[in-house]
Amino acid sequence: MDAIFRIDGQNIETSHHAAGPWHPTMQHGSPPSALVAHLAEAMPSPVPMQVARVTVDLLRPVPVAPLTYETEVLREGRKIQLCAVRLKAQGVVVVRGTVLKTRVAETELPDDIDHPPIDVPPPDACPPLEAGFSNAFVRTMSLRKVYGGFGSLGPGATWYRADLPLIEGKPMSPVMRAVVAADFSNATSAVLDFRHWTFINADLNVFFARAPVGDWILLNSEMWLGPDGAGIAASKLGDQHGYFGRAIQNLVIEKR
């Protein structure tokens, strides 16, 4: 299968490309998170709407195996729609997501409203980033290094581009591209050596001021750790036209 997933009715076939760094039988967090976004975007709304927030709770390890899904509209209104998505493996919920949509409305903003420009070089001016370690899903991506990230300790910035279709036969939406990249916030900003520590994210929260444009997504990321095994990774999300959103992950810190 030349894609991450194949959807047939409520059933989802998972390809080997979904595997992440934690174990070859476990999916990277990006594919199921972007799958949640895809399923929510496909849900009809009463008026034109855009995705304002994607929240994904990774309740259990998501296997590289067949899945099923359920969707539900939790709140339907003229200005917002709140969608719920559940992914199941062998009947057990492994991912629970909510996606908030807001109405699309032309708004004439004051001239002095600032639209923050990108403050790093564009992807074409940045060298390819060698991850230092590899897994099946990372090999489906193109990465361009701005500074830090993947083996460098401390804040980092990296351009990400998803090169393999997420859903067989379907184009990848701008929101899906942003969600795929956003799950790399912890890898982009690690302050712990991956060889000696794990810092798996228990969730992913992505916020959009506007839809991203183009295939490349910038993560400008930092990580903060507490003394009791918890932490967060946060990213400014951008494209080549400017910053458009934010991403936050809650982390579970463990020594290997």
Sequence and secondary structure as in RCSB ss.txt:
>XXXX:A:sequence
MDAIFRIDGQNIETSHHAAGPWHPTMQHGSPPSALVAHLAEAMPSPVPMQVARVTVDLLRPVPVAPLTYETEVLR
EGRKIQLCAVRLKAQGVVVVRGTVLKTRVAETELPDDIDHPPIDVPPPDACPPLEAGFSNAFVRTMSLRKVYGGF
GSLGPGATWYRADLPLIEGKPMSPVMRAVVAADFSNATSAVLDFRHWTFINADLNVFFARAPVGDWILLNSEMWL
GPDGAGIAASKLGDQHGYFGRAIQNLVIEKR
>XXXX:A:secstr
  SSEEEETTEEEE GGGB SS TTBB SHHHHHHHHHHHHTS  SS EEEEEEEEEE S  BSS EEEEEEEEE
E SSEEEEEEEEEETTEEEEEEEEEEEE       TT       S  GGGS B   SS  TTGGGEEEEEEES S
SS S EEEEEEE S SBTTS   HHHHHHHHHTTHHHHS  S TTTEEEEESEEEEEESS   SS EEEEEEEEE
 TTSEEEEEEEEEETTEEEEEEEEEEEEEE 
